[in-house]
Amino acid sequence: MYHSRRPAAGVSYRHYPKLMDMARDVDVLLVITPGGAETRNLIDGKVLAALGPKGHSDQHGARLGGRRGGLIKALQEKTILSAGLDVYMREPEVPPELIAMEHVVLFPHLGSASAATRAKMDQLVVDNLLAWAGGEARRLPRGGNAVAAESPVVNRK
């Protein structure tokens, strides 16, 4: 079963036009979405309440939860049983409340596992090592491109 704005052609699984209905019918809600305004607050307190106290929310997407406070509250109050996350609202910062919970699994950002992304990350490491060796500013990815950061490179001494 799955939820989307419209049924996918050629997919035999049950389509739920309403996420709330699907959340009521499942024990595990696996959420994989692109980021953006359409998905920003997709998983809110109402959806988590529909998932219920035996439910698990596994969220992978570009900051899709929007209001992580709602997820934290649902976990603290046992509105849902557990959660797994790989993207955080203020990456790389992870809310300490999530770190402290034993019923939450925190993943590294799994979306970075594509060959193309890993190749860019590898090149960024090389660029940073060369910048560091040359006393230049480190380079950080911004909008998919590596650009010079404003902070200076730490002195090697």
N, C-alpha and C positions, 0 to 999 in steps of 0.2 A: 504494500500500500504506500501511497505517497500523496503529498499535497503540492499543488502548484496552481498558478493562475488559470491554467487550462490543461486538459488532458494531453499527454504526449502521444503522438501518433505511433501506432505499432507497439505500445506498451500494454501488456496484459494485466498488470497489477491494478488493484482497485485505486481509483483516483478520488481524493477528497477535495472538493472545491473549497471547503472551509477547514482551516487548520484546527480550529477549536473542536470540531467533530472528530478529527483524527486523534487529537491529543486525548480525548475521552476514551478512545477505543484501543490505545496502545499502552504498553508498559515502558517501551524505550522510544524516545523521540530523538532520532538522529537528524540533526539540522546542518545542512551544507548549503550555504548560499553565498552569492557574491555580495559585496558591500554596496552601500548606496541608500538613498532615501527610501526606496521601496521595501527594504529589509531592515532598516535601522531599528525599529522597535517590534519586530516580528514576534519574538519570544518575550511576552510580557507576563505580568503576574496572573492574568486571566488564563493564559495558555498553560502556565505552570500549575495553576490550581486545577485545571481540567485534567492534566496529566496525573495528578494525585499523589498520595503518600507512598505508593509503591512504584512510582514512576522514576525513570532515569532520563535526564536530558544530556545528550552528547552534542555539543555545539562546536562546529567548525565552520568558520566563515569570517568575512572581513568585518569584525566588530559588530556582528549582527545583533547581539543582545541589546544594544542601545543602552538600556537602563540596567546595568549589572547589579545595581543596588537591589532591584527586584529579585534577581536570581539569588543573591546573597541572602536576602530576607527569606525567600522560599526554602533555601537550604537550612538556614538557622532555625526556622519554625517547623521544619520537617513537612512542609507543604509537598515537597517531592523527596524521594529517597536519596538521590545522588546525582552527580553531574560530572561531565568530562569536558574540558575546554582547551582550545589551542590558540585562541586569539583573545586579547585583552584590550579594554577600551583605551588604555594609555600605555600601550606597549613601549618599552619592555617591562613597565611596572605591572606587577600582579598585586591585586588588593590583598593585604595581610589577612583579612577575614577568610579568603579562599584558601590561602596557604595553611591556615590553622585548622581547617576542617578535614577530618579523616574520611569523610564520605564524598570527597571531591578529588578527581584525578586531573592534574594540570599537565598538559602536553606542551612541548615546544611547538612553535608554529609549523604545522605539518604541510601547509601550502607551499612551503619553501623546498619541498622535496622533488620538484621537477628538475630534469636534467639541465634545462636552460637557466633556471634560477640558480641552481648549484654552481654552474659554470660562472655566472656573474658574481656569485659570492666568492668563489675561488679567486677570480681576478681582482676583486675588491681587497682581499687579503694581501695579494701580491702588491697592489698599488699602495696599500697602507704601509707595508714593510719598506718599500722603496721610498715613500714619503718620509717615514720615520728615520730611515738611514740618511736621508738628505736634509734632515732638519726642517722639513716642510710640515704644513698643517695636515692632519689626518683627513681622510676622505670618508664621507658617510653617504649611504644611499638616500636620496630624496627624490620622490616621484619616479623611481625606477632608474635614476642616474646617480653616479657617484660624483659628488661635488665636494669642494674643499669646505671643511667645517670652520667655524669662526674660532674655535678653541685651538691654541697652539699644541704642537706635539710635546709630550712629556720629555724633558731632557734625559738623555741616556746616563748621566753621571750618577 
